[in-house]
Amino acid sequence: MSDLKKMYKTIMDDNFPDTMTITFGDQTLVYKKRAWKIPDEKTGELIEKGLRYGENPDQQAALYELVNGNLALADCKFIEAGNGLVSSISEADMIQAGKHPGKTNLTDLDNALNILKYLSAKPAATILKHNNPCGVAYGATVSEAYEKANMADRIAAFGGCLVVNRPMDKTTAEMVSGNYLEVVGAPDFEEGAVAILAKRKNLRIVRIDRIATLETYRSRRFVDFKALIDGGIIVQQSPLNRIRTKDDFLPAKTLYKGKEYAVERQPAEKEYEDMLFGWSVEQGVTSNSVLYVKDGVTVGIGTGEQDRVGVAEIAVFKAYTKYADALCFRRHGVPYKTFELEASEGKRDASALREIDEETKLHKGGLIGSAMVSDAFFPFRDGVDVGLKEGVTAVVQPGGSERDFEVIEACNQAKAAMVFTGQRAFRH
């Protein structure tokens, strides 16, 4: 066990070159390896090192920033050098390096920005873990956005990566310091906020000043590389989200065996807002996925499953679980599972736990009045039925299934609104 603990604390050397050049026909992209001079955890001596390690402590890893080249293929011009976000974090931006950043810390930061680039209209917070959002929320202030995002899934947020799209103030910093996080990112930190956050010595505190310009990255494509186990590579264009406003949604209608089917109820303004918010969050969720959102907050996020009805059910289960945990924590100051264990040992009142369970069932885990978001079409109505029976009132999905008519009928029977996006949002 001691060797395993040592492994996690060790900063691994890497043998990757200082520069990397990729040639596309007669066009060349040049990348430079990033490293930072950061105080050693034990000696305090400045050491220059890039990533701590890769996805696991026994994997070498390196971060490269695009520093030269302007790739254009057919009618697509890819993002050019000089627009770095995570890849251009400097030593000054690494306000506190904590245990020295690893690969997953930076990919979490990156995907948080991928989500937040669609949520710039209001203060927003997103907490990620294993490159998937745990909780995402709008708020009137940064502190409110963080509180909502954290309470949306306190359990998963433990040890996660928080990014906010407005400067972090002392109020938010005090709230954050009460939890255990690995990374905190913001466009800036107001006076006194860093001192509060830095009380947690292992917390990585990162300034990303280009968060203020995140909207400009919505329409910029990059080259997405996927390496195969045989050393081969698949390259693709990064996706573009065509949904910017409610007017970009498409009517949910289809023709089946000569008969037209159309959703009867149009979304209310609040439902449109939640569908836009949810579709934005969906851009950063691993597929197959279904998520539920309400009042600009994620309620339940189902990720990475093989079947759509299954992931819809998982998202419901998570909504109930997180709702009960939030109730328990607010009332008794401990997680639900802790209360449950202590109640079984006779240390707490079991009737209080039953009250929480009953209230959670009554409010269906906060799903009543929520919007259901799916990154791909529903092949059968059973998937959307999962959400509708929990009180979902609006659905957003790509459309295009042979059985769209079934899904439309299900929504009409439940008097729920639905719109199509006209595009899929798979992310693997």
N, C-alpha and C positions, 0 to 999 in steps of 0.2 A: 504493500500500500504506500509506503514512504517513497518508493521509486516512482509510482504513479503521480503522487503529489509533486515530486520534484520535476517530473516531465511537464506538468502544466505550468510550472513557474519558470521553466527554461526558455530563454529567447534563442530560437534556432537559427543557425547560420544558413545562408542560402548561396547557391552557386550560380544564380542566374546572372546574365550579363548586365552591364550598366545601361546599354541601349538595345533596343529591339527594332528591327526594320521589317515591315510587311509590304510586299509588292503586289499590287493588283494590276496585272498587265504592265502598262508603262507608267503607272502611278504608284507612288511610294508614300507610306505613312511611317513616321519615325516616332518611337516612344522612348522615354527616359525613365529609368528606375528611380523610384522615390525612396528616400531615406531621411531620417530625422536624428539630430543630436539630442538625445534624451538622457536625463540623469539615470544612472544605474540604480536599481531598487535597493541594493545593499550598500554600495560604496558612495553613491551620489555622484560618481565620476561620469562625465558626459561620454556616451557611447553613440556611435552612428550606426543605425540599423533601420531596415525597412520593416516589413511585417514581422510580427512575433513568430508566427507560424501559419500554416494553412488551415484547412477545416479541422484537422486533427494535429496534435502536438508533434507527430512524427512525419509531417509533410512540410517540406520547404515551400516557401511562397514568396512572391514579389509583387509589388504594385508598380505599374507603369502609367505615366501620363503622356498623352498625345502632345508632342511638341512641334511637329512639323508635318505638312502635307495637307492637301485639300482634295479629298476623294470625291469624284463625281462619276456615277455610272448611269448611263441613259439619262432619264429626266430627274434623277435623284442626286442631290448634293448632300453628302453626309456632314455631320458636325465637324468643324475645323478646330485646329489647335488654338489655345488661348481661352478656352471655355471650360476649364476644369472645375469640378465641384469637389467631390471626395478625392479625386486623383491629384488635386493640386493643393491639398492641405499642407500648410507650411509649419515650421517649428513654432512660429508666433501664434498660429491658429490652434496648435496643440497646446491649449492653455494648461492642461494637466494630462499627462500621458498615462497615468495609472500604471497598469501592468504591461504597458507597451501594446499598441493595437495589433490584433490579429486579423486574418482574412474575414472572419464572420462579423467582426465589429464594423468593418468598413462596408461590407456588402449590405448589412442592416442599415447603416447610414444612407447608402445609395438608394435602397428601395424606399426608405422613408421619404427621401426627396422625390422619388418617382411618384409617390402618392400625393405629396404636398404640392407638387407643381400644378395640380388641378384645384387646389383648395386655398388659393391666395386671397380670396375675397374677404375672409374673416380670420381672426386668430384661430389657429388649428394646432392640434397635437397628435402625433402618432407614435405608438410604442410598438416596436418590432421585436420578434424573437425568431431565430432560425429563418430569417428572411421572409417572414409572414407577419402581417399586423396582428397584434393582440387586441388593441383598442385604438380607435381613431375618432376624434371628436372636434366639432366646432365649439367655440365659446365666445362670450362677449369680451372676455379677457384671456390672456395666456393661461393664467392660473385656473380659470374655469374650464378651459379646453383640456388642460392637463388632468384636472380632477375627474372630468367626465371620461376621458380616455383611459385613465387608470382604473376607475371603478367599473368600467365596461368589462374588464377582465383582470382583476388584481392578481389572480393566480398565475396566469401566463406572463404577466408583466414583470414578475420577479426575475431579476438578472437581465432585463431587456435593454433595448436601445431607444431612448426618447429623443425625438426631434420636434422642435416647435418652429413656427414660421414667423414669429415676432421676437424681438429681444426679450431675454428672460429677466424678469424682475426678482426682487428679494422675496416677495410673497410666494412666487412659484418655486424658487430655489429652496425655501423652507419646506414646502410640501414635498418636493423631490427628495430632499435629504433624509426624509423620514422613511424612504423606501430603499431597497437595494436595486440599483441599476448598474449596468456595465458602461454605458455610454450616454452622454447628454450632448446634443447638438443644437445650436441656435445661431441666428445671424449675428447676434451680439449678446453681451451680458451687461445689464445695468450695474451701476456701482454697488458693491457689496454682495452681489449674487454669487460671484466666483468664490469668495471667501466662505460662504455658507456651503456651497457644493463641495469645496475642496476638503471639508472635514472628513469626507470619505476618500481616503488616500488612494484607493484602487480605481476610483471613478475616472473614466476618460472624459475630459471636458473639451469639446471641440467647437471652434467658431467656424461657420461656413457663411461668409458674408454675401455670397452670390444667391443665398436663399431669397433675397429681395427681388431677384430677377428670374425666379424659377419659371414664371409663365412663359418666358421666351424658349424654354426647352420643350414645350408641348409639341412644337412642330418640327423639331430637329431630330433627324434619324441618326443612329449610330450603327456601326457594323457589329452584329451580335454573333459571337463565336461559340460553338459548342464542340468540345473535343470528344472524340470517340476512344474507346479502350484500345483500339488498334493503332492509335496515333493519328488517325484521320481527323478532319475538321469539317463541320457543317457551318456555313456562314449564312446569315439571313439579315434582312433589314430589321431594325427595331420597329415595333408597332407604333402606329399613330392612333390616338383616340379621336374619333370624329365627333363625339358628343361634347359640345361646349355649353350649349344652353338648352332649355326645354324644347325649343323649336327644332332642334336636331333629332329629337326622337321621332320615330315613325309610327303611324297608326297600327294597332295590332289587328290585322285582318288577313284573311287567306281565302283561297278558292279551293274547294274540295268536292270532287265529283259534280262539278257544275253549280255548286251552291256556295255563295259567299258567306263567310263567317266573320264577324267583327265584334270587338269588345264594345259593350253598350255604354259603360260609364267612363267618362273622361276623368283624368286625375285632377284632384284639387291642387291648389297652389302649394300647400304644405307637402303633398305627396310628390309633386314635381321636384321640390327642393331635396327631399330625401332620396329620390331616385337618382338625381344628378350627383348628390354626395356619394351614394352607394356605388354608382357606376365608376366614379373616380377612385374610390378605395379598391374596387375590383381590379383595377389595373396593376395592383401590387400583390395580388393573392394567387398562390399556386393553384393550378387547375387539377382536376375538376373542382369547382368551388361554387358555393352558394352562401350568401350572407344576408343578414337582416339588419336594417338600420331604422332608427326612429329619432326624430327631432335632432338630426345632425350628429348622431352618435351610433357607433356600431353596437348591436345588441347580441348577435351571435355570428361567428365566422367559421364556416366549414371549409376546410382546405384539402387539396390533394387527394381526393378519393377517386375510385374507379367508376362509380355509378352516381348518377345525379340524384336519384331518390335517396340514396344512402347519405350523401353529403348534406342534403337538405335536412335529413333527420338528425345528423350529427350537429349541425348548426343550431337546431332546436334544443337538443340536449345541452349544448354549451350555454345557450341563452338561459335555460332554467338553472343550470349549475352556477353560473356567474351571478344571476339575480339573487339566488338564495345566499351566496357567499357575501354579496354586497350588503344585503339586509342584516346578516349576522354580524358583519364587521362594524356596521354603523351602530347597531344596538348594543353589542357586547364587546366590541374591540378586539375580537379574535376571528380567525378564519372559520368558515363553516365546518371544515373537517376537524379542526382542533376542538371546537365545541362538541361535535358529534362524538369524538373519542372520549372527551371528559364526561359527557353525559352518560356514556355507556359504562364508565367507571364510577358513576354516582357522584361526581364532583360538580356537576351542573344540572340544572333543571331540564329534564327531557321534554317537558311540556312547552318550553320556550322554543325548542327545536321544531316541534310539531307545528307551532304557530307560524314559524318561518316557512315550513314546507307547504302549509295550507295557503298562506298568502302568495307564495310563488306560483302555486297551481291556479289560484284565483286570477292572478294577473298574467298567467301563461308566460312567465319568465320575461315580462315586458314586451312581448311580441304583439300584443293587441294594438292595431293601428300602425304597424310597422310596414316597411317596404321590403320586398323580397328581390334579391339581385342574383342573377345567374350569369356566369361568364359564357355559357353556350346555351343553345336551345334545349327545351325539354323534349326528349324523344317520346314521352308519354305524359299523360296528365297526372300520373301518380306523384311526380316530383313537385309540381305546383300545389297539388292537393295537401301536401305536407304542411306548407306554409299557410294555406287558406284556412285549414281547420284550427290553426293557432291564432287566427285573428288578423292575418295579413290583409291589408286593404289595397295594396298596390304592388305591381310586379313589373320589373324591367328585365328584359332578356333579348338576345339577338334576333329570335325568330328564325324561320327557315326550315323547321321540321316538317316532315310529311304529315304529322299529326298535330300541327298547330291548331287545327279546328277543335281538337279535344281540349287543349289548354284554354282556348278562348271560351269554350262552353263552360269549363270549370270556373273561370273568372266571372262569367255572367251569372252562373248559378249562385256564386258567393257575393255578387254585386261588388266585385273588386275591379279596380282599374288596371290596365296593363298597356305598356308601350313596347315597341321593338327598337333595338339600336341599329339593326342592319349590319352589325359587325360582331365577330366573336372576340373574346378577350382571353384566350388561352395564354398561360404563362407557365413554363416548365423549367 
